[in-house]
Amino acid sequence: MEISSKSIFVPWDFTEKADCAFMHALNLAKTFSKEIVLLNVVNRERFKAEIEPKLIEVSEKLKAENGINVNSLVVVGDLFRMIPRTAKTHDASLIIMGIHSSRRAIKTVMGSEVPFIIIQDKPKREKIIEVVVPIDYNDKSRVQFNWVTYLAKYFNSNINIIKPFINNNSKNQKMSANMHFARKILEAKNIVFGIKTAKRGEKWGYSISLFAREIDADLVFMMSHDFKKYLKTLEKEHLTIPIICLNPATGLRLLPDKY
């Protein structure tokens, strides 16, 4: 079966984490009217014949149960490379993946041109209501606002910006420029947002996780340059809030619809 462009990919390993990832994908697919693709990666060609019928059976069952198009795909190669590579090849808009370990997540996500949502549990709600958007002085942080405004439009989400406490003049100038950019984008789209500044001396990753917990966030945006550090904080704080990780190469062409 042909894979639709702009579909949502779910790496599928027949585990409970994969089930949880599908539930997150289902909420988004219903909103965007997009196809879900279950992707399994095998390391030897001979394993494809065994896995393909099992994956087709799962996809057909999920399609019948949820009334949404669910496709399946089995590819051969290295797990960490093939997930983002296959998604890019098929022009996917998003990959939603259950995390089994931070090390494996980092190896899979870093460098991907297709955004990842990393999950650890079932979605709390059908809609993404509370979104945490960390902004620092790195100008690469601006990339995420293409996606922030998109989700805010479709889910009517509350955008909660958090920025670090900075007492360095040069970094503060960069921080101010990023905040000006964020305000301009959000105000142009008539999106209501709030801004919180982290406490002086507080570790950045901890500030983000604490804020996300306080507002019962549904999603945390994370640029790839902060993703590795934040995952360690996430494990330490035992947070299960989904993270969307974006690399600087991520572009508007990947959005499910032009906006």
QUIJO-V678358 format. One record per residue. N is the residue number from 1. RES is the residue in three letters. OMEGA is omega in whole degrees, 0 to 359 (NA if undefined). BURIAL is I if it has 16 or more other ideal C-beta (glycine too) atoms within 10 Angstrom, else O. Layout:
{{N;RES;OMEGA;BURIAL} {N;RES;OMEGA;BURIAL}}
//
This chain:
{{1;MET;181;O} {2;GLU;180;O} {3;ILE;179;I} {4;SER;174;I} {5;SER;181;O} {6;LYS;179;I} {7;SER;179;I} {8;ILE;182;I} {9;PHE;175;I} {10;VAL;174;I} {11;PRO;189;I} {12;TRP;179;I} {13;ASP;176;O} {14;PHE;180;O} {15;THR;178;O} {16;GLU;179;O} {17;LYS;178;I} {18;ALA;176;I} {19;ASP;180;O} {20;CYS;179;I} {21;ALA;179;I} {22;PHE;180;I} {23;MET;176;I} {24;HIS;180;I} {25;ALA;181;I} {26;LEU;179;I} {27;ASN;180;I} {28;LEU;182;I} {29;ALA;178;I} {30;LYS;181;O} {31;THR;185;O} {32;PHE;184;I} {33;SER;182;O} {34;LYS;177;I} {35;GLU;172;I} {36;ILE;178;I} {37;VAL;174;I} {38;LEU;184;I} {39;LEU;175;I} {40;ASN;180;I} {41;VAL;176;I} {42;VAL;183;I} {43;ASN;178;O} {44;ARG;182;O} {45;GLU;184;O} {46;ARG;180;O} {47;PHE;183;O} {48;LYS;183;O} {49;ALA;179;O} {50;GLU;186;O} {51;ILE;186;I} {52;GLU;180;O} {53;PRO;178;O} {54;LYS;181;O} {55;LEU;177;I} {56;ILE;179;O} {57;GLU;179;O} {58;VAL;183;I} {59;SER;179;I} {60;GLU;178;O} {61;LYS;180;O} {62;LEU;177;I} {63;LYS;181;I} {64;ALA;183;O} {65;GLU;189;O} {66;ASN;177;O} {67;GLY;180;O} {68;ILE;183;I} {69;ASN;179;I} {70;VAL;181;I} {71;ASN;179;I} {72;SER;183;I} {73;LEU;176;I} {74;VAL;179;I} {75;VAL;182;O} {76;VAL;176;O} {77;GLY;179;O} {78;ASP;185;O} {79;LEU;187;I} {80;PHE;181;I} {81;ARG;189;O} {82;MET;180;I} {83;ILE;179;I} {84;PRO;182;I} {85;ARG;181;I} {86;THR;178;I} {87;ALA;179;I} {88;LYS;180;I} {89;THR;182;O} {90;HIS;175;I} {91;ASP;178;O} {92;ALA;178;I} {93;SER;188;I} {94;LEU;173;I} {95;ILE;177;I} {96;ILE;190;I} {97;MET;172;I} {98;GLY;183;I} {99;ILE;176;I} {100;HIS;177;O} {101;SER;181;O} {102;SER;181;I} {103;ARG;180;O} {104;ARG;180;O} {105;ALA;181;I} {106;ILE;180;I} {107;LYS;182;O} {108;THR;189;I} {109;VAL;187;I} {110;MET;179;I} {111;GLY;181;O} {112;SER;176;I} {113;GLU;175;I} {114;VAL;181;I} {115;PRO;176;I} {116;PHE;161;I} {117;ILE;181;I} {118;ILE;183;I} {119;ILE;176;I} {120;GLN;185;I} {121;ASP;178;O} {122;LYS;177;O} {123;PRO;179;I} {124;LYS;182;O} {125;ARG;178;O} {126;GLU;182;O} {127;LYS;177;O} {128;ILE;186;I} {129;ILE;183;I} {130;GLU;182;I} {131;VAL;177;I} {132;VAL;181;I} {133;VAL;176;I} {134;PRO;175;I} {135;ILE;174;I} {136;ASP;184;I} {137;TYR;178;I} {138;ASN;184;O} {139;ASP;176;O} {140;LYS;178;O} {141;SER;184;I} {142;ARG;183;I} {143;VAL;187;I} {144;GLN;186;I} {145;PHE;170;I} {146;ASN;183;I} {147;TRP;178;I} {148;VAL;182;I} {149;THR;180;I} {150;TYR;180;I} {151;LEU;179;I} {152;ALA;180;I} {153;LYS;187;O} {154;TYR;182;I} {155;PHE;185;I} {156;ASN;186;O} {157;SER;171;I} {158;ASN;182;I} {159;ILE;184;I} {160;ASN;181;I} {161;ILE;172;I} {162;ILE;179;I} {163;LYS;181;I} {164;PRO;171;I} {165;PHE;184;O} {166;ILE;177;I} {167;ASN;177;O} {168;ASN;187;O} {169;ASN;183;O} {170;SER;178;O} {171;LYS;178;O} {172;ASN;178;O} {173;GLN;178;O} {174;LYS;178;I} {175;MET;179;I} {176;SER;179;O} {177;ALA;179;O} {178;ASN;179;I} {179;MET;177;I} {180;HIS;178;O} {181;PHE;182;O} {182;ALA;180;I} {183;ARG;182;O} {184;LYS;180;O} {185;ILE;184;I} {186;LEU;180;I} {187;GLU;178;O} {188;ALA;179;O} {189;LYS;181;O} {190;ASN;179;O} {191;ILE;179;I} {192;VAL;182;O} {193;PHE;175;I} {194;GLY;182;O} {195;ILE;177;O} {196;LYS;175;O} {197;THR;179;O} {198;ALA;180;I} {199;LYS;177;O} {200;ARG;176;O} {201;GLY;181;O} {202;GLU;179;O} {203;LYS;187;O} {204;TRP;180;I} {205;GLY;178;I} {206;TYR;179;O} {207;SER;180;I} {208;ILE;183;I} {209;SER;179;I} {210;LEU;179;I} {211;PHE;180;I} {212;ALA;178;I} {213;ARG;183;O} {214;GLU;183;O} {215;ILE;180;I} {216;ASP;186;O} {217;ALA;175;I} {218;ASP;184;I} {219;LEU;174;I} {220;VAL;174;I} {221;PHE;181;I} {222;MET;172;I} {223;MET;188;I} {224;SER;182;I} {225;HIS;177;O} {226;ASP;189;I} {227;PHE;183;I} {228;LYS;180;I} {229;LYS;184;O} {230;TYR;179;I} {231;LEU;179;I} {232;LYS;177;O} {233;THR;180;I} {234;LEU;179;I} {235;GLU;181;O} {236;LYS;182;O} {237;GLU;180;I} {238;HIS;178;O} {239;LEU;178;I} {240;THR;180;O} {241;ILE;180;I} {242;PRO;178;I} {243;ILE;169;I} {244;ILE;182;I} {245;CYS;181;I} {246;LEU;173;I} {247;ASN;180;I} {248;PRO;181;I} {249;ALA;181;O} {250;THR;183;I} {251;GLY;180;O} {252;LEU;183;O} {253;ARG;182;O} {254;LEU;179;I} {255;LEU;182;I} {256;PRO;175;I} {257;ASP;176;O} {258;LYS;186;O} {259;TYR;NA;O}}
//
